[in-house]
Every structure is written in C-alpha cells, then in structure tokens.
C-alpha cells in the first residue's frame, strides 16, 4: 500500500480521560477549572480539538455529572482561546461482572444506564464533536466489559445527531469499524464520517503496523480519520498516522510521559506532536480551518 502523507493535519488533545491515572501524575487535571485550563493550554500549543471527560474534583474518579460538564464547557467557551470542543460519550456502559461462579452478581462499580442518560451532557452542552465507541469490548481488567450493543449505539447516535453534534466514531478493533460503516450506510450517522482509530488498548486492536494499516485500508476514502496509541507508542503513532494519511491525537488520557521518567503536561505532548508533524513536511491546522474542513459550527458561550 503506497503512503499517502497528510500534508494538512489537525491535532486532538485528550486531556484527562477516565482511567485511574489521577494519582499517577500531578498534571492529570481533575476539576472543571483544571480540565479547562489544560485544554486551553493544549490549544495554545497547537491542538485544534480538545477531547474531554470530567472527573470528581475531590477524588479524581471519572464522572458523568452533568454539572461538571456544564461548568467545563462554559469555562472553555468563555475563554479568549479558540478551540473545538469534543466531549466523550463513552461512559454509562460499564459492566463489572461478578466472579466466574456467579457472574450476574454484578460488582457495585457497574454503571449501566439508558441511551438518554449517556448522552444527556451532549444534548445540553452541545459540543461541536462527541465520541461514539462503536462496539462492546473487554478491557484490561478481569471482569470489566465496556458494553455498547448495536441497539444502544443506534439510539445514542440518533440523539447525538439530533443535538447537532458531529459524531467522532471510536474504533478499538476491526469489528467496530465494520459496524461503523454499517451505521453510515443506513443513514444513522451522516456521512462522510469522522473516525478515531484507537490502537494498542487492551484488548482491542494491537498497535503493530500490520494491524494499523489493515484498519486504515478499511476506512472509506471520503472519511476523515485520526489515530493514536498508548504510552511510549504515542509519539511514534503521530508519525504513523500522518504517513498513513490521517490526523493525530495525543494527551494525558493516553500517555503520562514526555520521555522516560519525565512526566508531561498536555501542552508539552501537543508541542512534541507539532514538531513531529512539521518535521514530516506537513502543516498543523487551527480550529477555524478544522471547522471549515469538518463542517462544524462554533458554539457561542452560554
């Protein structure tokens, strides 16, 4: 497969995520104010899009609290820094099964709610972009399953589209991409679609180049895609994504380190990604250019 280098690249910064990283680095933001500040700093460093979760300000635990999302989005929109807001909709499908002897004795950490509740913050806050994790998946923990059934995804997608948000499909494996194409073919998600290839997340698509290029080969030619990988593979995948014709994602959701033993900030990871993109002879796009390319409408404060 010949290389089709992307010469005009946008960078997404995933600023905090929902993983248990809050006590592993002092730079992982917790409160809406901290997350907004991190997002603004990432935008100043060169990110056009910021992908945001919210956390309990006291514990740092991942949260679905609508008030936290509202505060976060208001802080970003009231700032003097332009950026494209991308909110997660990946929470609310967490199932922690009981022991193998009694799997339906669900662990109290289970958080499985309706499609309406899973996208309530999208409907209210009206981000320019929101994510849709396009399939059920085992993660690294023994009895944890991220549950996204076809009917649930269709319902969530319809509500997202009705809210005016542009859906970013998150594909963690080849089957997720297959189903995403089906959603577009059926008109549930308007095409051409926006796609994120999520590599190296246990137990989804491994982050080897053969798997990555197989994923890329199955992206429809008129779709816009980005890609990322985790930990020390985050920056190599900046280069890989650009060389494969895509855009890039970095941030503390995916990797805590700037180099071995050196904890990073989101802005530092974006700066490093900008340097890699430009070293490949490509140009980094700003928020207004991304809006024009993706057909987004900037949301006013309030």
C-alpha positions as CSV (number, residue, x, y, z in Angstrom):
1,X,0.0,0.0,0.0
2,X,1.6,3.3,-1.0
3,X,2.0,6.1,1.5
4,X,-0.5,9.0,1.2
5,X,1.0,11.5,3.6
6,X,-1.4,14.0,5.0
7,X,0.0,17.5,4.4
8,X,-2.6,19.4,6.5
9,X,-3.0,17.8,9.9
10,X,-5.2,18.6,12.9
11,X,-4.2,17.6,16.4
12,X,-6.6,16.4,19.1
13,X,-5.6,16.6,22.7
14,X,-7.3,14.1,25.1
15,X,-6.7,16.0,28.3
16,X,-7.7,13.7,31.1
17,X,-9.6,10.5,30.2
18,X,-11.5,8.2,32.5
19,X,-8.6,5.9,33.6
20,X,-7.2,5.6,37.0
21,X,-4.3,8.0,36.3
22,X,-5.3,10.8,38.6
23,X,-2.8,9.7,41.3
24,X,0.0,8.8,38.9
25,X,0.8,12.3,37.8
26,X,0.2,15.7,39.3
27,X,-0.5,17.0,35.8
28,X,-3.7,15.0,35.3
29,X,-6.5,17.6,35.7
30,X,-9.5,16.8,38.0
31,X,-11.8,19.8,38.4
32,X,-13.6,21.5,35.6
33,X,-11.4,24.5,36.1
34,X,-8.2,22.4,35.8
35,X,-9.5,20.5,32.8
36,X,-10.5,23.7,31.1
37,X,-7.1,25.3,31.8
38,X,-5.3,22.2,30.4
39,X,-7.5,22.3,27.3
40,X,-6.7,26.0,26.7
41,X,-3.0,25.4,27.2
42,X,-3.1,22.5,24.7
43,X,-4.9,24.7,22.2
44,X,-2.3,27.4,22.6
45,X,0.4,24.7,22.0
46,X,-1.2,23.7,18.7
47,X,-4.2,21.4,19.3
48,X,-7.3,22.4,17.3
49,X,-9.6,19.9,19.1
50,X,-9.7,19.0,22.8
51,X,-11.3,15.7,23.8
52,X,-12.7,16.0,27.4
53,X,-14.0,13.7,30.1
54,X,-14.9,15.0,33.6
55,X,-13.7,13.8,37.0
56,X,-14.8,14.2,40.6
57,X,-12.9,17.3,41.7
58,X,-12.1,15.7,45.1
59,X,-11.2,12.1,44.3
60,X,-10.3,12.4,40.6
61,X,-12.5,9.5,39.8
62,X,-14.3,9.5,36.4
63,X,-17.7,11.1,36.5
64,X,-20.9,11.6,34.4
65,X,-22.1,14.6,36.4
66,X,-23.9,17.0,34.1
67,X,-23.0,20.0,36.3
68,X,-19.3,19.2,35.8
69,X,-19.7,19.0,32.1
70,X,-21.7,22.3,32.0
71,X,-19.0,24.1,34.0
72,X,-16.2,22.7,31.9
73,X,-17.8,23.7,28.6
74,X,-18.8,27.2,29.8
75,X,-15.2,27.8,31.0
76,X,-13.7,26.8,27.6
77,X,-16.2,28.9,25.6
78,X,-15.8,31.9,27.8
79,X,-12.1,31.9,27.4
80,X,-10.2,34.0,24.8
81,X,-8.7,30.9,23.2
82,X,-10.4,29.3,20.3
83,X,-10.7,25.5,20.2
84,X,-13.1,22.8,19.1
85,X,-14.8,21.0,22.0
86,X,-15.1,17.2,21.7
87,X,-16.9,15.5,24.6
88,X,-16.8,11.8,25.4
89,X,-20.0,9.8,25.5
90,X,-18.2,6.6,26.4
91,X,-19.4,6.3,30.0
92,X,-22.5,4.7,31.3
93,X,-21.9,1.3,29.7
94,X,-19.6,-0.1,32.3
95,X,-20.4,-3.7,33.4
96,X,-18.3,-5.3,36.2
97,X,-19.4,-8.9,36.3
98,X,-19.3,-11.0,39.5
99,X,-16.9,-13.9,40.0
100,X,-16.9,-16.7,37.4
101,X,-19.0,-18.8,39.8
102,X,-21.8,-16.1,39.9
103,X,-21.2,-13.6,37.0
104,X,-24.6,-12.0,37.3
105,X,-23.8,-10.9,40.9
106,X,-22.6,-7.6,39.5
107,X,-19.9,-5.6,41.2
108,X,-21.1,-2.3,42.7
109,X,-18.8,-0.4,40.2
110,X,-21.2,-1.3,37.4
111,X,-22.6,1.8,35.7
112,X,-25.1,0.8,33.0
113,X,-27.7,3.5,32.1
114,X,-30.0,4.4,29.3
115,X,-29.0,5.9,26.0
116,X,-30.8,9.1,27.0
117,X,-28.7,9.4,30.2
118,X,-25.5,8.5,28.4
119,X,-25.8,11.4,26.0
120,X,-27.6,13.9,28.3
121,X,-24.4,16.1,28.6
122,X,-24.1,16.1,24.8
123,X,-27.7,17.3,24.4
124,X,-27.4,20.0,27.0
125,X,-23.8,21.3,26.4
126,X,-24.0,20.9,22.5
127,X,-20.3,20.3,21.8
128,X,-19.1,20.6,18.2
129,X,-18.0,16.9,18.3
130,X,-18.8,14.0,20.6
131,X,-17.5,10.4,20.6
132,X,-19.3,7.1,20.0
133,X,-17.4,4.0,21.0
134,X,-18.6,1.7,18.2
135,X,-18.7,-1.7,20.0
136,X,-18.5,-3.8,23.1
137,X,-15.0,-4.6,24.4
138,X,-13.1,-6.4,27.1
139,X,-10.6,-4.0,28.7
140,X,-7.5,-5.0,30.7
141,X,-9.4,-5.6,34.0
142,X,-10.5,-9.2,34.6
143,X,-14.3,-8.9,34.7
144,X,-14.9,-5.4,33.2
145,X,-16.8,-5.1,29.9
146,X,-17.5,-1.8,28.1
147,X,-20.9,-2.5,26.8
148,X,-22.2,-1.0,23.6
149,X,-24.8,-3.1,21.9
150,X,-26.0,-2.3,18.3
151,X,-29.4,-1.0,19.5
152,X,-27.8,1.1,22.2
153,X,-25.3,2.6,19.7
154,X,-28.1,3.4,17.2
155,X,-30.2,5.1,19.9
156,X,-27.2,7.1,21.1
157,X,-26.1,8.1,17.6
158,X,-29.6,9.3,16.7
159,X,-29.7,11.5,19.8
160,X,-26.2,12.9,19.1
161,X,-27.2,13.8,15.5
162,X,-30.4,15.5,16.7
163,X,-28.4,17.6,19.1
164,X,-26.3,19.0,16.3
165,X,-23.0,17.4,17.4
166,X,-20.7,15.8,14.8
167,X,-20.0,12.2,15.8
168,X,-16.4,11.0,16.1
169,X,-16.6,7.2,15.8
170,X,-14.1,5.5,18.1
171,X,-13.0,2.2,16.6
172,X,-11.0,0.0,19.0
173,X,-11.0,-3.1,16.7
174,X,-11.8,-4.1,13.1
175,X,-15.3,-5.2,14.0
176,X,-16.0,-1.7,15.4
177,X,-15.0,-0.2,12.1
178,X,-17.2,-2.7,10.3
179,X,-20.2,-1.7,12.4
180,X,-19.5,2.0,12.0
181,X,-19.6,1.6,8.2
182,X,-23.0,-0.1,8.6
183,X,-24.3,2.9,10.7
184,X,-23.3,5.3,7.9
185,X,-24.7,3.1,5.2
186,X,-28.1,3.0,7.0
187,X,-28.0,6.8,7.4
188,X,-28.0,6.7,11.2
189,X,-24.7,8.6,11.2
190,X,-24.4,11.1,8.4
191,X,-21.5,10.5,6.0
192,X,-18.7,11.1,5.3
193,X,-17.8,10.2,8.9
194,X,-15.2,11.3,11.3
195,X,-13.2,8.4,12.8
196,X,-10.7,7.8,15.5
197,X,-8.6,4.6,15.3
198,X,-7.7,3.5,18.8
199,X,-4.6,1.3,18.8
200,X,-3.0,-0.7,21.5
201,X,-5.8,-0.6,24.0
202,X,-6.1,-4.0,25.8
203,X,-7.9,-6.0,24.4
204,X,-8.7,-4.3,21.2
205,X,-6.6,-3.8,18.1
206,X,-2.8,-4.4,18.8
207,X,-0.6,-1.4,17.8
208,X,1.6,-3.2,15.3
209,X,1.8,-1.7,11.9
210,X,0.2,-4.6,10.1
211,X,-3.0,-4.2,12.1
212,X,-2.9,-0.4,11.9
213,X,-2.6,-0.5,8.1
214,X,-5.4,-3.1,7.9
215,X,-7.6,-0.6,9.9
216,X,-6.6,2.3,7.6
217,X,-7.3,0.2,4.5
218,X,-10.9,-0.3,5.7
219,X,-11.5,3.4,6.2
220,X,-13.8,4.7,3.3
221,X,-11.9,7.1,1.1
222,X,-14.1,10.1,1.9
223,X,-14.0,9.7,5.7
224,X,-11.6,11.8,7.9
225,X,-9.6,9.8,10.4
226,X,-7.2,10.2,13.2
227,X,-5.2,7.6,15.2
228,X,-3.4,7.2,18.5
229,X,-1.7,4.6,20.6
230,X,-0.7,4.5,24.3
231,X,2.3,5.1,26.5
232,X,5.7,5.2,24.8
233,X,4.0,4.4,21.4
234,X,2.0,7.7,21.5
235,X,4.6,9.7,19.6
236,X,5.5,7.0,17.0
237,X,1.8,6.9,16.1
238,X,1.8,10.7,15.5
239,X,4.2,9.9,12.6
240,X,2.4,6.8,11.6
241,X,-1.0,8.5,11.4
242,X,0.4,11.4,9.3
243,X,2.2,9.0,6.9
244,X,-1.0,6.9,6.5
245,X,-3.0,10.0,5.5
246,X,-4.6,10.7,8.9
247,X,-4.6,13.2,11.8
248,X,-3.3,12.7,15.3
249,X,-4.3,12.5,18.9
250,X,-2.1,13.0,22.0
251,X,-2.7,13.8,25.6
252,X,-2.6,12.6,29.2
253,X,-5.6,10.3,28.6
254,X,-3.2,8.1,26.5
255,X,0.2,8.7,27.9
256,X,1.7,10.4,31.0
257,X,5.3,10.8,30.0
258,X,7.3,13.2,27.8
259,X,10.3,10.9,27.9
260,X,11.4,8.0,30.2
261,X,10.7,9.0,33.8
262,X,9.7,12.6,32.9
263,X,6.0,13.4,33.5
264,X,4.4,15.5,30.8
265,X,1.7,18.2,30.6
266,X,-0.9,18.1,27.9
267,X,0.7,21.2,26.3
268,X,4.1,19.6,26.2
269,X,2.7,16.5,24.4
270,X,1.0,18.7,21.9
271,X,4.2,20.7,21.3
272,X,6.1,17.4,20.7
273,X,3.4,16.3,18.3
274,X,3.5,19.6,16.4
275,X,7.3,19.2,16.0
276,X,6.9,15.7,14.6
277,X,4.1,16.7,12.2
278,X,6.1,19.7,10.9
279,X,9.3,17.6,10.6
280,X,7.4,15.4,8.1
281,X,6.7,18.5,6.0
282,X,3.1,18.8,7.0
283,X,1.2,21.8,8.3
284,X,-0.8,21.9,11.6
285,X,-4.3,23.2,11.1
286,X,-6.0,25.7,13.5
287,X,-9.6,25.5,14.9
288,X,-11.2,27.6,12.3
289,X,-9.6,25.6,9.5
290,X,-10.8,22.4,11.2
291,X,-14.4,23.7,11.4
292,X,-14.4,24.5,7.8
293,X,-13.0,21.1,6.8
294,X,-15.4,19.1,9.0
295,X,-18.4,21.3,8.6
296,X,-18.6,22.4,12.2
297,X,-20.4,25.4,13.7
298,X,-18.7,27.2,16.5
299,X,-20.9,27.4,19.6
300,X,-21.2,30.7,21.5
301,X,-20.8,30.9,25.3
302,X,-23.9,30.4,27.4
